[in-house]
Structures are given as structure tokens and as C-alpha cells.
Amino acid sequence: MIDLHMHTVFSDGELIPAEMARRAEAIGHKVIAITDHVDQSNVEHVAAGIVRFCAEDRHVIKVLPGVEITHVTPGKIADVAKRARAAGIKVIVVHGETIVEPVEPGTNEAAIDAGITILAHPGLITAAAAKKAAAAGVFLEISGRGGHSFSNGHVARTALEAGAKMVFDTDSHSPRDLMDRAMAMKVMLSAGLTNAQAEEIFINSQRLVEGLK
């Protein structure tokens, strides 16, 4: 299992990175990304701590440095993503237009245009945006997090129709949010995906990690 969307005490999570890594490792994860919330005010500060942890960590699990660009106005997303990359971040997630938060309209497309890694919980993503994600190689997230997961069915259908790649992430903020592979599969099946489609999503995560520079 690979999970590329998790939060620690570097933003609004409950665990320090070492405990998040160990708990994920204990339930069978092979790779995770720590992707704490950032905007233009704190991106370098948060990235520095995450990058340092990943460089010094000695768990068996592989931990990748990431950030989640969150509630940043669409016109600033590309700049924050550029600054995150310059700070050593490998996985850039953008907090998409979830239906349970007042994310500014235009965030989904601005994130895709910025060439980020994963568009998290993109809510009622349009067919045009999904097609743009497919062309740009941006992965759309099927979310394991309560609330954000309400639109998983729509995201899955729209992504499949557009040929956009999907990944599954838990968006974990605490130990109770973590899921093993079996539970992740149940969430994806509940979104209307077939077993074969869900298995392909697991493979997508592996390919994403292999393709990171």
C-alpha cells in the first residue's frame, strides 16, 4: 500500500512524522508522503522540516517529502508549487474543490495548470478539468477521508471517462484515519469502481512513486 497524502504536527495532524511513519509501516504500507498544509506564508518553513525528517529517517517504510497547498487563491498556486519544489518537495498535492469546504472556484484547474502531482478530493470536478488532468499527467485522488469522500463516485466516473489517472489516499490526520489495503479497496468499491479498476489505482500509486525525480 502506498499513501501519498498525510498530515502531521507540521500542520493540523496529531502525530509527529516518526510516529505516522511507524504506524503506517505497521499496517503494511511501503511508501507514504508527509504532505502538510502550506500556503505562501509558510511553504519554506514547513518544507524544511519535512525534507529534513525524510532525509534522516531510518524506518523500513519509505517516506517522501510533500506538501498540500491549501486554500491558496488560484492565481498563487503555481508560485507556491514552484517554491515547494525549490525547497526539496517531491510530492505536491493541492487541496481541491471538495464539496465540504469553501474552496475557491478555479482551484482545480489552476492546480492542474501548475503541473502538481495530485489533485486531492476534487469534488464535482468537470469533464474539461479531468481531461486537462489526463493530458498533464496530474493524478486525481479518491479520498478515504470523511466528507471529502462524499464525491468519490463522481470523481471516479469523471476520471474514467476522461482517461485521467487516479490514486487512493487517506488524507490521514490521526491514527484512526489510517487504512490498510483491504479497507482502501472497500472505499474504492463503494465509489463504484470494479476490483480491476481499484487494483489499477494501486498500481498508479506505484508508478507515480517510481516516476518521481
C-alpha positions as CSV (number, residue, x, y, z in Angstrom):
1,M,0.0,0.0,0.0
2,I,1.2,3.5,-0.9
3,D,-0.4,6.6,0.6
4,L,0.7,10.0,-0.6
5,H,-1.5,12.3,1.4
6,M,-0.9,12.5,5.2
7,H,-0.7,15.3,7.8
8,T,1.5,15.6,10.9
9,V,2.1,18.2,13.6
10,F,3.8,20.3,11.0
11,S,0.2,21.4,10.2
12,D,-3.1,20.1,11.7
13,G,-2.2,16.4,12.2
14,E,-1.9,14.7,15.6
15,L,1.3,12.8,15.2
16,I,5.0,13.7,14.7
17,P,6.3,12.3,11.4
18,A,8.2,9.4,13.0
19,E,5.0,8.1,14.6
20,M,3.0,8.5,11.4
21,A,5.7,6.6,9.6
22,R,5.8,3.8,12.1
23,R,2.0,3.4,12.3
24,A,1.7,3.3,8.6
25,E,4.6,0.8,8.4
26,A,2.9,-1.4,11.0
27,I,-0.2,-1.9,8.8
28,G,1.7,-2.8,5.7
29,H,2.5,0.5,3.9
30,K,5.6,0.5,1.8
31,V,5.7,4.2,0.9
32,I,4.0,7.3,2.3
33,A,4.3,11.0,1.7
34,I,4.1,13.6,4.5
35,T,2.0,16.4,2.9
36,D,1.3,19.1,5.5
37,H,-0.8,22.1,4.7
38,V,1.0,25.1,3.2
39,D,0.4,28.5,1.6
40,Q,2.6,31.4,0.6
41,S,3.3,32.3,4.2
42,N,4.8,29.0,5.4
43,V,5.8,26.8,2.5
44,E,9.6,27.0,3.0
45,H,9.3,26.6,6.8
46,V,7.1,23.5,6.6
47,A,9.0,22.0,3.7
48,A,12.3,22.4,5.6
49,G,11.1,20.2,8.5
50,I,9.6,17.6,6.3
51,V,12.6,17.4,4.0
52,R,14.9,17.1,7.0
53,F,12.8,14.3,8.5
54,C,12.7,12.3,5.3
55,A,16.5,12.7,4.8
56,E,17.3,11.4,8.3
57,D,14.5,8.8,8.7
58,R,15.6,5.2,9.1
59,H,12.2,3.4,9.2
60,V,11.9,0.5,6.7
61,I,9.0,2.4,5.1
62,K,10.0,5.0,2.5
63,V,8.8,8.5,3.5
64,L,8.6,11.1,0.7
65,P,8.6,14.9,1.4
66,G,5.4,16.5,0.3
67,V,3.1,19.4,0.9
68,E,-0.6,20.1,0.4
69,I,-1.2,23.6,-1.0
70,T,-4.4,24.5,0.8
71,H,-7.0,27.3,0.2
72,V,-4.4,29.3,-1.8
73,T,-6.0,31.5,-4.4
74,P,-5.9,30.1,-7.9
75,G,-3.5,32.8,-9.1
76,K,-0.9,31.9,-6.5
77,I,-0.9,28.1,-6.7
78,A,1.8,27.9,-9.4
79,D,4.1,30.1,-7.4
80,V,3.7,28.2,-4.2
81,A,4.2,24.9,-6.0
82,K,7.4,26.3,-7.6
83,R,8.7,27.4,-4.2
84,A,7.9,23.9,-2.7
85,R,9.9,22.2,-5.4
86,A,12.8,24.6,-4.8
87,A,12.7,23.6,-1.1
88,G,13.1,19.9,-2.0
89,I,9.5,18.8,-2.0
90,K,8.8,15.7,-4.2
91,V,5.0,15.3,-3.9
92,I,2.9,18.4,-4.4
93,V,-0.8,17.9,-3.5
94,V,-3.3,20.6,-4.0
95,H,-6.4,20.8,-1.8
96,G,-9.1,20.5,-4.5
97,E,-12.6,21.8,-4.6
98,T,-14.1,19.4,-2.1
99,I,-17.8,19.8,-1.6
100,V,-17.5,20.2,2.2
101,E,-15.3,23.3,2.3
102,P,-15.5,26.7,0.6
103,V,-12.5,26.2,-1.7
104,E,-12.3,29.0,-4.2
105,P,-13.7,28.1,-7.7
106,G,-11.0,27.7,-10.2
107,T,-8.7,25.9,-7.8
108,N,-8.9,22.5,-9.6
109,E,-7.9,23.9,-13.0
110,A,-5.2,26.2,-11.6
111,A,-3.6,23.2,-9.8
112,I,-3.6,21.2,-12.9
113,D,-2.2,24.0,-14.9
114,A,0.6,24.3,-12.3
115,G,1.7,20.7,-13.0
116,I,1.3,19.5,-9.5
117,T,1.4,15.8,-8.5
118,I,-2.0,15.0,-7.1
119,L,-5.3,17.0,-7.1
120,A,-6.8,15.9,-3.8
121,H,-10.6,15.4,-3.3
122,P,-11.5,17.5,-6.4
123,G,-15.2,17.4,-5.6
124,L,-17.5,17.9,-8.6
125,I,-14.6,18.2,-11.0
126,T,-15.7,19.0,-14.5
127,A,-15.1,16.8,-17.5
128,A,-12.9,19.5,-19.0
129,A,-10.7,19.7,-16.0
130,A,-10.4,15.9,-15.8
131,K,-9.4,15.8,-19.5
132,K,-6.8,18.5,-18.7
133,A,-5.5,16.4,-15.8
134,A,-5.2,13.4,-18.1
135,A,-3.2,15.4,-20.6
136,A,-1.0,16.9,-17.9
137,G,-0.3,13.7,-16.0
138,V,-1.9,15.0,-12.8
139,F,-3.4,12.3,-10.7
140,L,-6.9,12.7,-9.3
141,E,-7.5,11.5,-5.7
142,I,-10.0,9.0,-4.5
143,S,-10.2,10.0,-0.8
144,G,-10.5,7.9,2.3
145,R,-11.3,11.0,4.4
146,G,-14.8,11.5,5.7
147,G,-16.6,14.4,4.0
148,H,-14.1,14.7,1.2
149,S,-15.0,11.1,0.2
150,F,-18.7,12.1,-0.5
151,S,-17.8,12.9,-4.1
152,N,-15.6,9.8,-4.8
153,G,-18.2,8.3,-7.1
154,H,-18.4,11.4,-9.3
155,V,-14.6,11.8,-9.3
156,A,-14.2,8.1,-10.3
157,R,-16.7,8.3,-13.1
158,T,-15.4,11.6,-14.5
159,A,-11.8,10.4,-14.3
160,L,-12.6,7.2,-16.1
161,E,-14.5,9.0,-18.9
162,A,-11.6,11.5,-19.3
163,G,-8.8,8.9,-19.1
164,A,-7.3,10.6,-16.1
165,K,-5.2,8.6,-13.7
166,M,-6.4,8.1,-10.1
167,V,-4.7,7.4,-6.8
168,F,-6.1,6.5,-3.4
169,D,-5.0,8.4,-0.4
170,T,-6.3,8.5,3.2
171,D,-5.6,12.2,4.0
172,S,-4.8,10.9,7.4
173,H,-4.6,13.4,10.3
174,S,-4.6,10.9,13.2
175,P,-4.0,7.2,13.8
176,R,-7.7,6.4,13.3
177,D,-7.6,7.8,9.8
178,L,-5.0,5.3,8.5
179,M,-6.3,2.4,6.4
180,D,-4.8,-0.8,5.3
181,R,-5.1,-2.1,1.7
182,A,-8.2,-4.1,2.4
183,M,-10.1,-1.0,3.7
184,A,-8.8,1.2,0.9
185,M,-10.2,-1.4,-1.6
186,K,-13.6,-1.3,0.1
187,V,-13.7,2.5,-0.2
188,M,-12.9,2.4,-3.9
189,L,-15.5,-0.3,-4.5
190,S,-18.0,1.8,-2.6
191,A,-17.3,4.6,-5.1
192,G,-18.5,2.3,-8.0
193,L,-15.1,1.1,-9.1
194,T,-14.6,-2.5,-10.1
195,N,-12.0,-4.7,-8.5
196,A,-9.8,-4.4,-11.6
197,Q,-10.1,-0.6,-11.6
198,A,-9.2,-0.4,-7.9
199,E,-6.2,-2.6,-8.5
200,E,-5.1,-0.3,-11.3
201,I,-5.3,2.6,-8.9
202,F,-2.9,0.8,-6.5
203,I,-0.6,0.3,-9.5
204,N,-0.9,4.0,-10.4
205,S,0.5,4.9,-7.0
206,Q,3.5,2.7,-7.5
207,R,4.1,4.1,-10.9
208,L,3.8,7.7,-9.6
209,V,6.5,7.0,-6.9
210,E,8.8,5.3,-9.5
211,G,8.5,8.3,-11.7
212,L,9.4,10.9,-9.1
213,K,12.7,12.7,-9.7
